[in-house]
Amino acid sequence: MVKAIQVGLGHWGFSWTKEVIPKVPAVHMAGYVDANPEAIKRVQVELGIEDKRCFLSLEDAAKGVEADLVIATLRTEAHYPVVRQALELGFNVLVEKPFASTIAQAKELVALAEQQNRILMVSQNYRFQPAPIAAAELIGAQKFGPVNLVSVDFRRHAPSQGYRYWDMPDPLLADMSIHHFDLMRMVLNDDPKRVSCRTWNPPASPFGHHPMGVATVEFEKGTIVSYRGSWMSSGPVTPWAGEWTMDCSEGEICWTSRDHFMGKAGPDRLTTRVRDAQPEAIALQPLDFADRTGTLAAIAKAIASVSVPARFSSGKDNLHSLALVQATILSAGREGAWVDIAEVMA
Ligand SMILES: NC(=O)c1ccc[n+]([C@@H]2O[C@H](COP(=O)([O-])OP(=O)(O)OC[C@H]3O[C@@H](n4cnc5c(N)ncnc54)[C@H](O)[C@@H]3O)[C@@H](O)[C@H]2O)c1
């Protein structure tokens, strides 16, 4: 049993407290932290959490309860100071995406985790879904031969769909595309080499920064990914993971994942099509622990044993996903000029 302290009980953090953590039996909650007393009050009133388990700082929680793991469910700008403090206090850490605001901060945290001999994982929950796992297996087995082109589309209309982060500096690339970029790496089992990206803010948009973008990503093994993402689309809404077409030399793999929209939820879907034949729907294997319960169960397993579970998004691994975010932001700032991942990793 892994004993945990959760830090950050805001909008998404409260959902972790109520809907995610209780579904992972390997994790026992020792404490809850939020700097805002209102957030503490909410978990006490709505979820019946005892006062003795609630703290206004991680430092106080570390003195008041015993734990092995910190679950950091805070806004990105708070990730670096809180994760750093958690590692210094000797905790293992599971942190929400995006890992950190800069590559330099993320690298420092990875080095600190190694120095402290602690596990640091980024909660890339989209990895723990049936369709991307099946797609990764088909690509890994070269079922349809080498990949010729990958196309990914993500479409939402944020103003009518409950989005809240209007002032976030990179609402598409840093907050949302990180999921798609991380999935590209997982499904292709490859790392990005360079990227060209354009972003913009359309008329009548409530966003302070750019909510739409297109990117071309070149991977180390030569695969090209064409990516289009929009928080301001009037087109048909895509599932959260986007719509993927993986065009290979002998056929194609089409899939989509996390089909939740305005209270409705649909299953992941994956079809394959041999060139010139009809598409075939593939039955997908449900996961014992999916999505956020998947990342939490994975770190609990990693702490309890010494083995690293499949698709484990360690802080070190996640540097490559975060680097793709930073490189697309840099490229967009340079009017779409190609940016090498090596430049942002340096
Ligand atoms: N993985 C996903 O699918 C997904 C979906 C939505 C949001 N998120 C992520 O969840 C994270 C949290 O988002 P949110 O909407 O809950 O933010 P929020 O602003 O609603 O909540 C953040 C909370 O952290 C608290 N806090 C800030 N600094 C603190 C500190 N140093 N110590 C203790 N408490 C502190 C604040 O008081 C607040 O209650 C973000 O990183 C976001 O990217 C992930």
The ligand as an SDF file (V2000), in Angstrom:
LIG
                    3D

 44 48  0  0  0  0  0  0  0  0999 V2000
   -4.7820   15.5330  -17.7420 N   0  0  0  0  0  0  0  0  0  0  0  0
   -5.8810   16.1480  -18.0740 C   0  0  0  0  0  0  0  0  0  0  0  0
   -6.6700   15.6150  -18.8760 O   0  0  0  0  0  0  0  0  0  0  0  0
   -6.1720   17.5150  -17.4580 C   0  0  0  0  0  0  0  0  0  0  0  0
   -7.4130   18.1440  -17.6140 C   0  0  0  0  0  0  0  0  0  0  0  0
   -7.6220   19.3870  -16.9750 C   0  0  0  0  0  0  0  0  0  0  0  0
   -6.5910   19.9820  -16.2200 C   0  0  0  0  0  0  0  0  0  0  0  0
   -5.3860   19.3270  -16.1090 N   0  0  0  0  0  0  0  0  0  0  0  0
   -4.2560   19.9160  -15.3370 C   0  0  0  0  0  0  0  0  0  0  0  0
   -4.6000   20.0040  -13.9690 O   0  0  0  0  0  0  0  0  0  0  0  0
   -3.8130   21.0170  -13.3500 C   0  0  0  0  0  0  0  0  0  0  0  0
   -4.6440   21.8080  -12.3390 C   0  0  0  0  0  0  0  0  0  0  0  0
   -5.6400   22.5450  -13.0060 O   0  0  0  0  0  0  0  0  0  0  0  0
   -6.8870   23.1680  -12.2100 P   0  0  0  0  0  0  0  0  0  0  0  0
   -7.8770   23.5510  -13.2690 O   0  0  0  0  0  0  0  0  0  0  0  0
   -7.3310   22.2330  -11.1260 O   0  0  0  0  0  0  0  0  0  0  0  0
   -6.2600   24.4880  -11.5540 O   0  0  0  0  0  0  0  0  0  0  0  0
   -6.9530   25.3830  -10.3940 P   0  0  0  0  0  0  0  0  0  0  0  0
   -6.3730   26.7250  -10.5290 O   0  0  0  0  0  0  0  0  0  0  0  0
   -8.4550   25.2080  -10.4060 O   0  0  0  0  0  0  0  0  0  0  0  0
   -6.4280   24.7090   -9.0450 O   0  0  0  0  0  0  0  0  0  0  0  0
   -5.1170   24.7940   -8.5660 C   0  0  0  0  0  0  0  0  0  0  0  0
   -5.1700   24.7000   -7.0400 C   0  0  0  0  0  0  0  0  0  0  0  0
   -3.8230   24.6410   -6.5400 O   0  0  0  0  0  0  0  0  0  0  0  0
   -3.7460   25.4590   -5.3670 C   0  0  0  0  0  0  0  0  0  0  0  0
   -2.3330   25.8600   -5.1800 N   0  0  0  0  0  0  0  0  0  0  0  0
   -1.5890   26.6610   -5.9820 C   0  0  0  0  0  0  0  0  0  0  0  0
   -0.3170   26.7380   -5.5230 N   0  0  0  0  0  0  0  0  0  0  0  0
   -0.2520   25.9560   -4.4210 C   0  0  0  0  0  0  0  0  0  0  0  0
    0.7970   25.5950   -3.5160 C   0  0  0  0  0  0  0  0  0  0  0  0
    2.0380   26.0530   -3.6820 N   0  0  0  0  0  0  0  0  0  0  0  0
    0.5130   24.7490   -2.5000 N   0  0  0  0  0  0  0  0  0  0  0  0
   -0.7280   24.2740   -2.3410 C   0  0  0  0  0  0  0  0  0  0  0  0
   -1.7690   24.5740   -3.1570 N   0  0  0  0  0  0  0  0  0  0  0  0
   -1.5370   25.3960   -4.1890 C   0  0  0  0  0  0  0  0  0  0  0  0
   -4.6890   26.6220   -5.6130 C   0  0  0  0  0  0  0  0  0  0  0  0
   -5.1080   27.2180   -4.4110 O   0  0  0  0  0  0  0  0  0  0  0  0
   -5.8340   25.9150   -6.3600 C   0  0  0  0  0  0  0  0  0  0  0  0
   -6.8260   25.4530   -5.4740 O   0  0  0  0  0  0  0  0  0  0  0  0
   -3.1960   21.8230  -14.5030 C   0  0  0  0  0  0  0  0  0  0  0  0
   -1.8060   21.4870  -14.5950 O   0  0  0  0  0  0  0  0  0  0  0  0
   -3.9130   21.3300  -15.7530 C   0  0  0  0  0  0  0  0  0  0  0  0
   -3.0430   21.3020  -16.8850 O   0  0  0  0  0  0  0  0  0  0  0  0
   -5.1720   18.1170  -16.6990 C   0  0  0  0  0  0  0  0  0  0  0  0
  1  2  1  0
  2  3  2  0
  2  4  1  0
  4  5  1  0
  4 44  2  0
  5  6  2  0
  6  7  1  0
  7  8  2  0
  8  9  1  0
  8 44  1  0
  9 10  1  0
  9 42  1  0
 10 11  1  0
 11 12  1  0
 11 40  1  0
 12 13  1  0
 13 14  1  0
 14 15  2  0
 14 16  1  0
 14 17  1  0
 17 18  1  0
 18 19  2  0
 18 20  1  0
 18 21  1  0
 21 22  1  0
 22 23  1  0
 23 24  1  0
 23 38  1  0
 24 25  1  0
 25 26  1  0
 25 36  1  0
 26 27  1  0
 26 35  1  0
 27 28  2  0
 28 29  1  0
 29 30  1  0
 29 35  2  0
 30 31  1  0
 30 32  2  0
 32 33  1  0
 33 34  2  0
 34 35  1  0
 36 37  1  0
 36 38  1  0
 38 39  1  0
 40 41  1  0
 40 42  1  0
 42 43  1  0
M  CHG  2   8   1  16  -1
M  END
$$$$
